[in-house]
Amino acid sequence: MKNLIGFLAIVIIIAGCTEKSSTYIPRIEGAYLGQKPPGSTPEIFAPNIVSTGFDELFGTFTPNGKEFYYIQAGPPIWTINIIKQENGKWLKPQVAEFSGSYTSKFCLSPDGNEVILTSFRHKEESDEEVIFPTAWIVKRTNQGWTEPSYLEGLDSAFAPSISENKNIYFFKVGEKHQDLYVSKYNNGEYETPVNLGDSINSHQDEADPYIAPDESYILWNSNRENGTGIYISFKRKDGLWTKAKNVGENINSLAPVNVGSVSPDGKYIFLFSNKYHFSDYRYKEITYEEKMRILNSPGNGSIDIYWVDASIIEKQKPKYIE
């Protein structure tokens, strides 16, 4: 009888350890999901963990570096996924509790305690199709995230980015092209969105802005005539923006490329691109097994998250701006 009890105890312990270990990503520890930091050339971030054979975009870390949020596109809806660090180890991705019902784009506040969502969620119960996105906010509590609350005045806002003072930057679709806007937070409410002006906007499309927490610079994507890719502008002392400047071929070699975020420590820029990394011709005939491996791997033409050293931001800064 004693032997039976001992045997059962061992089985329970083993089962518990197996269940616990299965929740972690194997052999992944340390900061930034244990990834080797990139240099000045963009590299795929966390291949086969975050970036897979599917579409992933808009990656961002919380200030403590222990949570990574990103979008996984594809049917039936886009989800916002989260990977958390626990006891130095990284848990497997899960759909964030405020996601899973509506396709959304999102941004995380600089303090990591609020998420702004722009999605096709209904303001009220209705069967009618939502044509333009509505804006919502969720807040972190000791019990988890709150239910989404509707933000007045931000309908038709795409791809939000929020600063420390809660101003929200985004792009809007116009009759001829897309422009970047800001809605300033004042006395607990958001003001009417204001176009960021000709220093930033062009006669082509501007999209997916990232605003620095202190609003000292803004990064975004544009397909303007002097080069498609990532552009940057810095805020002057008078509150106006410097003329948009292309960040250069090093990053824009990924074109089409968009900005997800800058890491909270300011060291890395997170991007996303569907750059194809495989040759269209092979000297050796491909096998079915290799074909399936490629289809399930990043770099196959799906959207992947990249990261790159952020020192390029300071290099682009005009000398007259301190």
Rosetta blueprint (number, residue, H / E / L):
1 M L
2 K H
3 N H
4 L H
5 I H
6 G H
7 F H
8 L H
9 A H
10 I H
11 V H
12 I H
13 I H
14 I H
15 A H
16 G H
17 C H
18 T H
19 E H
20 K H
21 S H
22 S L
23 T L
24 Y E
25 I E
26 P E
27 R E
28 I E
29 E E
30 G L
31 A H
32 Y H
33 L H
34 G H
35 Q L
36 K L
37 P L
38 P L
39 G L
40 S L
41 T L
42 P L
43 E E
44 I E
45 F L
46 A L
47 P E
48 N L
49 I L
50 V L
51 S E
52 T L
53 G L
54 F L
55 D L
56 E E
57 L E
58 F E
59 G E
60 T E
61 F E
62 T L
63 P L
64 N L
65 G L
66 K L
67 E E
68 F E
69 Y E
70 Y E
71 I E
72 Q E
73 A L
74 G L
75 P L
76 P L
77 I L
78 W L
79 T E
80 I E
81 N E
82 I E
83 I E
84 K E
85 Q E
86 E E
87 N L
88 G L
89 K E
90 W E
91 L E
92 K L
93 P L
94 Q E
95 V E
96 A L
97 E L
98 F L
99 S L
100 G L
101 S L
102 Y L
103 T L
104 S E
105 K E
106 F E
107 C E
108 L E
109 S L
110 P L
111 D L
112 G L
113 N L
114 E E
115 V E
116 I E
117 L E
118 T E
119 S E
120 F L
121 R L
122 H L
123 K L
124 E L
125 E L
126 S L
127 D L
128 E L
129 E L
130 V L
131 I L
132 F L
133 P L
134 T E
135 A E
136 W E
137 I E
138 V E
139 K E
140 R E
141 T E
142 N L
143 Q L
144 G E
145 W E
146 T L
147 E L
148 P L
149 S E
150 Y E
151 L L
152 E L
153 G L
154 L L
155 D L
156 S L
157 A L
158 F E
159 A E
160 P E
161 S E
162 I E
163 S L
164 E L
165 N L
166 K L
167 N L
168 I E
169 Y E
170 F E
171 F E
172 K E
173 V E
174 G L
175 E L
176 K L
177 H L
178 Q E
179 D E
180 L E
181 Y E
182 V E
183 S E
184 K L
185 Y E
186 N E
187 N L
188 G L
189 E E
190 Y E
191 E L
192 T L
193 P L
194 V E
195 N E
196 L L
197 G L
198 D L
199 S L
200 I L
201 N L
202 S L
203 H L
204 Q L
205 D L
206 E E
207 A E
208 D E
209 P E
210 Y E
211 I E
212 A L
213 P L
214 D L
215 E L
216 S L
217 Y E
218 I E
219 L E
220 W E
221 N E
222 S E
223 N L
224 R L
225 E L
226 N L
227 G L
228 T L
229 G E
230 I E
231 Y E
232 I E
233 S E
234 F E
235 K E
236 R L
237 K L
238 D L
239 G L
240 L L
241 W E
242 T L
243 K L
244 A L
245 K E
246 N E
247 V L
248 G L
249 E H
250 N H
251 I H
252 N H
253 S L
254 L L
255 A L
256 P L
257 V E
258 N E
259 V E
260 G E
261 S E
262 V E
263 S L
264 P L
265 D L
266 G L
267 K L
268 Y E
269 I E
270 F E
271 L E
272 F E
273 S E
274 N L
275 K L
276 Y E
277 H L
278 F L
279 S L
280 D L
281 Y L
282 R L
283 Y L
284 K L
285 E L
286 I L
287 T L
288 Y H
289 E H
290 E H
291 K H
292 M H
293 R H
294 I H
295 L H
296 N L
297 S L
298 P L
299 G L
300 N E
301 G L
302 S L
303 I L
304 D E
305 I E
306 Y E
307 W E
308 V E
309 D E
310 A L
311 S H
312 I H
313 I H
314 E H
315 K H
316 Q H
317 K L
318 P L
319 K L
320 Y L
321 I L
322 E L
